[in-house]
Amino acid sequence: MILERKQINRYLRHILIPEISGPGQKKLLGSSVFICGENVTDIAPAIYYLAAAGVGHIGCHFEDSNGIDKLFDNIHDLNEDVTIGLSDGTNSDVRIFLGRPEFIIQKQELIYTSFVPSVISLYRGWQGGMQILKNNDCLHFFLSKLTDVQQRSGIEVHNSTVKGGIFSNCVSGALCAMEVIKLLLDIGGSGDDFLYFNLLSMEFLKSGKAEAELEHMLHELCTLKPVDCLDAALGDRKVLIVGTGGLGSPAAYALALAGVGTIGLVDYDTVEISNLNRQILHSMSRIGMPKVESAATFLKNINPCLIINCYNTSLSKENIFDIIAGYDVVIDAVDNFPTRFLLNDACFFAGKPMIDAGVIRFDGTFRTILPQKGPCYRCTLPDIPSPDSIPSCAESGVLGPVPGIMGFIQSAEAVKFLSGQGNILSDRMIFFDGLFSDFCTIKINRNNACPLCGAEPTIHELQEYVFMCPDDVDKENN
């Protein structure tokens, strides 16, 4: 047997993916990754997803090591297969450098030392960017270009921290973890293009081959644009997260860091070892504990002032209106269609915005549903699919950092809605192909024939929300 039984249970979702399977997971366990960042908070998301995925050794360098003991304790509790400690970056298989542009420039001497494949990730405000460096020529070109753009842009370091940086940094960390796994296993493709994203506008772009495009993206990251973040207002706002697994964990993590005053957590499940390769709020010491309680324990350590309402139950048409009442926005972090349709319909009738995401294997989707102002979930998928028509991540697996990326994006969208910033994604849908690091955005419109929000709706109240197999439909019709 390639892996011990306990490890098979821990990494089951990864092992189900043919590109990883048992030999790939064993290679991750034998690998070493170095990560360098400005402080513990900045690089913690990347570390959590590297450790959850089973990267055997993680070496760290922090400019500010405040909070390091707590982070290392959490990592040991998350995954006992992983060793973690301070490092100078030598003898690592892959390196990550994550920080604001000026920090990356300051670390050039360390970056140039004993080259190994590296991921450089930049963030500023609501923006972020990532470059994969597979050889010295790419490294020299990118750093020289970044330095040149920075000198022409004139970064004001003292004015470079805004609340949006929490979300761009979290997304960057999960992206870095995903790219490192791909580099270690030599799967998928990242190419030589620079990936740029702006969470305010929900734009995800690649630089292509034109140097001018790369320079423009780096200029955007090196120039802080003032944004009124309404930080104080977040303390009075309430977000409900349905599901505390692969999507709900990162969403709650970032919202707690951002200072949202009240988070409601809905989940009927308990923590299992098979959750821990992607559900970063949970740990070995809390196996068997209700997930909402485990998540609350983690979140309180991040933000002791946070109010957490736990609903250790499954949603039903009898309880859903009582649960969603009083919340400003609902994050759909579930892994099944019946609950997603129930949420969509209940939020429509209650006038609640719903931020939806879904993941499977290396892929993710994301959209925001504003009742009466844009398409609902049924506009694109009128009825609940049969269980054999669309595979689940339990059947096909999911790469741990992928739900992290999508969940962090959900949290950013929630704060944008709460604070009135940026462009809400109510008329677009994002498709993410993690295997090739591609984001595709498509326009979606309200469906005039939608059974819920169309011109002549046929759904006027909550229904029974269950999977319907073709045989069951035939029986009901007979």
N, C-alpha and C positions, 0 to 999 in steps of 0.2 A: 504494500500500500504506500503510495507516495506521501500522503499526509496522515497524521494521526486522526482518529475519529473525532476528537474534540475540534481539531482544526477544520475538518470537513464540515462540521456543523457551523462553525464560525464563518467560514468563507463560502457557504453554500451558494449564495447568489452569484458570486464571481465564478465559481467552478462550473456553474451551469452554462456560462458563456464559452463557446468553443475556442474563441481567440485567447482565452485565459486558461480554463480548465485546471486540472491538478498540477501539471508541470509548470504552467505559468504562475500559479499561486506559490508553488515551491520556490520559483526564482525570485519572486517578490520578497519572500521571507529571508532569502539569502542576500538581498541587496542592501546597499547603504546610500542614503541621500543626505546631502548637506543643505541647510536652509539658513539664509542670512536675512535679517530684517532689522528695522529700527527699534522695535520693542516687542514684548511678548504678545500684547494684544493684536498687533498687526499680523504676525505670522502664525498665530494660534489656529485659525481656520485651516490653513494648509497642513499644519502638523496633525490636527485631528483626523483629516481625511487620509493622510499618508499612513498614520498609525492604524486607523480603522481598516484600511485596505491590506495591511499586513506587511508593509515595508519593514524589513527586519531591523535596521538600525537607522536612527535619525540623529544627525549631528547638527547642532544649532549654534548660531552666533547672533547675539543681540547687542545693540548699542546700549539699550536700557533693559536690564534684566529684572526689573521689578515684576513680581508675580511668577517668577520662573518655577519656584518650588510647587506652587499650586498646579501649574500647567503640567509639570512632570508627574505629579501624583495622579492627576486625571488621566494622563496617557497610560500610566502603568495599570490603572483600574480599567481603562477601556480595552487594552489588549496586552496581555502578559507575554505574547510572543515577541513584542517589540522592545528594544533597548533604546534609550534616548539620553543624550547628554550634550555638554558643550563641546565644540569642535573648532578646528581651524580650517576645515574643508578638505584636508588631505585624505587620500584613500577612499574617496566617495565615488560612486558610480555615476551619479547625476547631481547637479547643484541647482539650487533655486536662489535667486536674488530678488527680493520683493520689497518695494518701498516707493517713495516719491522720487521723481526724476533726479532731484539734487542729491538724494541719498545714494542712488545707483552710481552717479558720477563720482561721488566721494569714495566709493568702494571699488574703483577701477583696478587698483593694484591687486586687491584680493581676487577680483574676477579674472584677471589675466593670469594668476598663479596656477600652474599645472593644469592646463585645460582638460576638462571632461565635458561631455554634453551638458548644456545648461539651459535653464529657463529664466529669462529676465522678465519680471512683471512690474509695471508701473501703475500708480494710481494717483489721482488728485481730484478732490471733490467727488462728484458723481461719475467721473470718467476713469477709465482704466485701459491698459494695453498690455500685450504679451508678445514676446519674441522667443522663438526656439532657436538655439544656437548649437549647431552640430559640428562646427569646425572653427578653427582660429580665424579664417578669413571672414566668416559671418560675424564673429565676435568683434573683430576690429572695425568692420564696416558699421555695425550698429552703434557701438559705443562712440565712435567718432562722429556719427551723424547726430546722436543724442547730445553730445557735448556741444557741437556746433549750434544746434537749435536752441539749447539752453542758454548759451552765451548771448545769442541774438534776442531771446525772449525776455531775459532779465527776471528770473524768478524772484519773487519776494517771499522768502522762506517763512517769515514771521506771520504771514497772512494766508497760509496754505492749508489750514485745517478747517473743514466744515463737516457738518453731520453726514452729508452724503458720502464722505470718505469711508465710513463704516461699511456701507453696502458695496462700494466699488472694491474695497479691500477684501471683503469676504468673498465676493464673486471671483476676484483674482486668485485668492488662496485655493479655492476649489478647482479653478481652471488649472492652476499649477500642479496640484496633486494629480489631476487627470492626465496632464501631459507627461508627468514623470512616469506614471504607470505605463503609458504607451511607449515611452522611450526605453524603459527597462525591458519591456516585453517585445519591442520592435513590432508593434501592431499599429494599424491605421496610418494616418499621415497628417502632419501639421504643416509641412511645407516651409518655405522661407519667408512667407508673408507675415507682416505684423498685424496682429488682431487688435482692433480698437473698439471700445464700447463706451456708450454714454447712456447711463441709466435714467437720466432725466428725459431724454427723447426716445429711449429704448432703441437706439441705433447700434448695430453690430456690423463692423466693416473690416475688410482686409485690404492691405495696402496694394496688393498686386505687384507688378514688376517696376512700376514707375517710382523713381526716387522722390519726385515731387509729392506724390501721395503720402509716402512715409513721412516726409518732412512736415506736411500739413497736419498729420495725426499727432506727431510728436509736439508740434507747436501748440496744438489744442491741450495736450497734457501738461505742457510747460507754462501755460497761461491760465491763471485762476480767474474764473468769471464769477463775480459776486452773486450769491444766491441767498435769499432770505429763507432760512431754514425753519423758522418758527419753533425753535427747540422747546421753549417753555410750554407751548400748546400740546406737545406730545404727552406730557404728564397727565393730562386730563382725558386722553383718548383711550379707546378700548378696542382691542382686536381679538377676534375669535379664530382659533386655529383648529380645524377639524382634522385630526390625525397627528400623532406625535412620532411618526416614523421617519422615513428617508427625506420627505419634503418638509414635514412639520418641524423636525429638529432644527435645520438651518434657519428656517423662517423665524422660529421663536428665539433662537440664539441671537440673530442680528437685531430683532426688535427689542430684546432685553438690553443689548448694548446701546441702542439708540435712545433709550429712555421712554419708550411707550409705557404709560402708567399702569394699564391693566391688560393682561393677556388671559383669555379663556382657552383651556385645553380640553378637547373632546377625544376620548379614545377608550375602548372597552377592553383592550388587550393588556397582557403583561409582558415584561421584558424577557426575551429569550436570547441565547447566545447567537443565534442566526441573524439577529437584528444588528449586531454590533459592527458589521463591516460597512455600514452606511448611516446608522442612526446615532449621531454623535452626542446626543443628550443622555444616553444611557451607558451602563457600564457593567462589569462583571459582578461587582458587589451588590448591584440592584436587580440581578436576575430574579424573576418571580414577582417583583414588585409591579403594581399597576403602572402602566407607562405614564399616565398623567402625573402620578406622584414622583416617579423617577425624574421626569422632565422638570417638574417644579423644583426639586432638590437642586438640580444643576443650574437652573435659571436664577434661583435665589442667590447662589454663589456669585453670579455675574452682577446682579443688581438687587441688593437687599431691600430696596425701596419698592420693588415691583410687586404689584398685587396680582396674584394668580388665582383664577377660579378653575377648579378641576371638575370635570364631568366624566366620571368613570362609567361610561355607558355608551351603547351604540345609539345612533340617531334613528328616529322613527317619525312617522307622520304625527304621532301622538305627542312627542316631546320637543320637536325641532323648533317650533315657534317660541316656546318658552326659553329655549337655550339661546337662540340668536337674538332675542330681544335685548336691547340695551347696548349692543355692540355697534361700533361705527362701520366696521368692515369685517368680512368673513374671508378667511384664507382656506381654500379647498385643498387639503393635503392628503386626500384619501387615495386608496389603491383599488377601488372597485366602482363599476358604473352605477349600480343601484343607488349608492350613497351620493354619488356626484349628481345624478339626476334629481334626487330628493333635495339636495342643497340648492341646485339651480332653481327648482320650482318654488321652494320655500323663500329663497332670497328674492325672487321675482315678486311674489305676493306681498312680502314684507317690505319691499323697496330697499333691500340691503345690497350694496356692492359685493361681488364675489370675485376673488382672485384665484384663478384656477391654473394648475399645472399637472402634468403627467409624465412618467418616465418608464422606459423599458430598455434593457441592454445599454447601448451607448446613446440613446436618443431621448429627447425631451420636448415637451410642448408647453406653451404658456399663453394665457390670455386673461383679460379682465372683463367682467360682465357687469355693466351698469344698467339696472332695470329701467326700461322705457327710454333709454338714451343710446342703446346700441344692441347688437345681436345677443341673444341668450345662447345657452349651450345647445338648446334644441334647434336653433336656426341652422346649425351645421350637422347635427346628429339628432333627428327628431325622436327616435326611440332607443331604448336600452338594447345594445347588441346582445345577441345570444352568447353564452359563455364560450362556445367553441369557435366563434368568428374572429376574436381578437385575443392573442395570447397575453397572459399576465406576466409580471416580472417574477412571480413565483415559479412560472413554467420556463421562462426564457432567461432569467437572471437580470441583474442591473449592476453596472459599474458604480461603486460607492460614491465617487465625487459628482456623478451626473445629477442625482437628486439634490446634492448640495448646491450646485450651480443654479438649478431651477428654483429651489427653495429660497435662496438668497435673493434672487430676482423678484420672487413674490413679496418678500419683506420690503424691498426697495419700493415696489409699486404701492404697497400699503401705506408707507410713510409719505409718498408723493400725494396720494389721495387725501390723507389726513391733514397734510400741511398745504395743500393747494398748489403744489409745484409741478412743473414739467408736463409732459404729455402722457395721459393715461391711455393704456393700450386697449381701448374699448372697441376699436374698429380694425384692429390688426391682430394677427396671431403669429407667434414665433415658433419655428421649428428648429431644434438644435440637433445637429449630427456630431456627437462627441468624438466619434472615431476619426473624423476628418476636421474637427474643430470649426464647423461651419454653422452659422446662424442664418436662417432664411425667414424673412418676414413677408406675410401675404395679407392683402386687404380682405376683410370679411364684412358683409352687409347683413342687415336684418332681412330675414326671410318672410316675405308677405304671407306665405302659406304656413308659417310656423304654428304648430298646434297650441303653443303657450302665449307668444307675444305677437302673433301675426294679425292680419286684418279681421279674420273670423276665427278666433281661438276656440278650440274644442276642449281645452283643459282649463277648468275653472276652480279646481281645488286639488289638494294633494291626493295622490293615488297610492296604490300598492307598488312598491319599487323592488322588483325581483328580476333576476335573470329569467328570460323566457326561451327555452329550447324549442326548436321546430316541432318536436314530438308533443311537447306540452301544449303548444298552440293548436295543433291538430286535435288533441283530446278535448280542449276547451270548445273548439268549434263544432265538435260532434255531439 
